[in-house]
């Protein structure tokens, strides 16, 4: 085998591996956007996209830190099992505390809602996104 063939095989394997990961942006909050922000699930998983809805979200401050709360509702009778984490961004849109957030597993039973929440890692945070992985 030539080096080119091995390299091509590795690239295809890496692409297949990365393509199998389903990371879905769930919600994002930007204070510069309109007051009436609405969110929807964006997902490569048709089941998650069809069954999981964002019912509500709130933000507040705990001292100088942004606090975020998102209510997710399962609109199906089967449980939804996935992981989530918050991503935090400063005023310029740069991500803060990259790779400092753990994935949190969650199960939302059929026709029930669950509230997820987190507090920003530092005072420079002005916006956030919630990411789900199924």
Beta strands, then each sheet from edge to edge (+ up, - down):
strand 1: 23-30
strand 2: 52-62
strand 3: 65-74
strand 4: 80-90
strand 5: 95-96
strand 6: 104-108
strand 7: 113-119
strand 8: 125-133
sheet 1: 1+ 8- 4+ 5-
sheet 2: 1+ 8- 4+ 6-
sheet 3: 2+ 3- 7+
end
